Amino acid sequence: MGRRFGWLWAAYAVSTYGSGLSLGAFSLIAVTVLHAGPVEVALLPAAGLAVGAVVAVPLGPWVEFRRKRPVMIAMDLARFAALVSVPVGYALGMLSIGQLMVVAVVVAGAKIAFNAASGAYLKTLVRPEKLLVANARFESTMWTATVVGPPLGGAAIGVFGPVTTMLADAVSYLLSAAGISAIGGTEPRPARTGAARARELVEGWRHTLAHPVLRPLFLNSVVVNALIMATEPLMAILLLRQLGFPPWQYGLAFAAPCVGGLVGARLARPLVARFGQRRVMLASGVLRVCWPIGLAFVGPGVGGIALVIGLQFGLVTCIGVFNPVVATYRLEQTDKSLIARTLAAWSVTSNATIAAMTALWGVVASFTGVRTAVGLAGLLLLVTPLLLVRAAVRARRSHPPRGRRARARPPAALPGRQDAS
C-alpha cells in the first residue's frame, strides 16, 4: 500500500486507540462525577452532535477546495485543545455539564471535517482496486481499538481517576497530527468549480439523493446509526446505576464483543469476492439490526454481562462487514471533486439525526423507563432493512447480471460513477 498510506494508517490507529480508551467517557463523567440524570446524560452527546453538525455544514465546501492534509492536521489539533481542557477543568474543580457540551461540539465538528478530508485524501493516495483493502484496514483498526481500549480505560479510571482517559485521547490527536505531517509529498490545491457558495453547501446532499442506490443506503445508515447510538447513554444508566455494574464491567461488556468487528472487517473483502458487493451489503445490513432489541432484557450478574456480550458480538460483526463495503461503494460512485462534500453531508446528517434521536430517547426514557426505551429502539430497527432491499433492487437494475437477455431493460446511468473504480 506504500509508505504514505502507512503513515496515514498509523495516524488513524493512534487516534482511534485514544478514542477507544475514552469510549463512553462523556457519559461516564456525567454520571459518576457530575451526577447527571437521564435527560442530562442524553442531552450531552445530543447537543454536541447537533451543534457540531450545524458548524460542520459550511466545512464541507471549505474542505473540498483546500489541501486535505493541512485540514486533517488542524482538526486533530482542535480536538486536542478541546479534550485537554476537561482534565484541566476537573483539576481546578470547575468542570461542568456546560463545558462538556462545548467540548463535545468542537470534537463533533472537527471529526466531520477530518473525515471529509481524509476520505478525499484516501482516494488520491490509494489505487481504486485497493480501496476496499484500505477501508477494511481502517475498520479492523477501529474494532481492535474498541476491544482493547474500554477495559484499559476502565482500569485507568479506577486507578488514576475519571478524566484520565480523556487526557489520553487528547494526546492521541496530537500524535495523529504528527503522523499526518510525516506523510510528506506534495498536494495540489483543488480548483473551484465555479459554483456559487450557497450551492456548494448542498452539493453533497444533491449527489447522494439523486443517486438511485446511494439514496436508500444513506437513509438506512442514518436511521440505523441514530437508533443504535440513541440508546448508548441509556445503557450507561441501566448498567452503571440501575444494575450496579462497576465501570470495568461496563467497559468489558461493550469491548469484548468488538472482536466480532475485527472478524467482520477481515471477512469483508473475501465475502465481496465470492458473493458480490450488492449481496454482501444487503445481507450484512439486514443482519446488523436483529440484535439490539435483546438489550432490553439485560439483567444483573454474570448472565446480564453474558447477554450484552453476545448481542453486541452479533451486532458489531455484521457492522464490521457492512461499513467498509458501503464506504468503498460510496467512494466508487462519487467523483473526486465531490468526495469531501458528500462525506460531510453524510456525517452532518448522521450526527444531527443521532443528536435529535438521543435527546428524544432521553425524554422517552424519563416517561417509560430506560428498559422500555431501549426495547422501542430495537423494535424500530427491525423495520429499517426495507431501505436496503430497495437499494439492492435498484443496484441490480443498474448492474444486471451477465447473460441477461438482450431485450432486458438497459442499466440506468449512475451519477458520478468512476469507470476506473
Secondary structure, DSSP 4 states (H G I P E B T S, - for coil): --HHHHHHHHHHHHHHHHHHHTTTHHHHHHHHTS---HHHHHHHHHHHHHHHHHHHTTHHHHHHTS-HHHHHHHHHHHHHHHHHHHHHHHHTT---HHHHHHHHHHHHHHHHHHHHHHHHHHHHHS-GGGHHHHHHHHHHHHHHHHHHHHHHHHHHHHHH-TTHHHHHHHHHHHHHHHHHHTT-S--PPPPP-S--HHHHHHHHHHHHHHSTTHHHHHHHHHHHHHHHHHTHHHHHIIIIIIS---HHHHHHHHHGGGHHHHHHHHHHHHHHHHH-HHHHHHHHHHHTTSSGGGGGG--SHHHHHHHHHHHHHHHHHHHHHHHHHHHHHHHHTS-GGGHHHHHHHHHHHHHHHHHHHHHHHHHHHHHH-HHHHHHHHHHHHTTTHHHHHHHHHHHHHHSPPTT--TTSPPPPP-TT--TT-
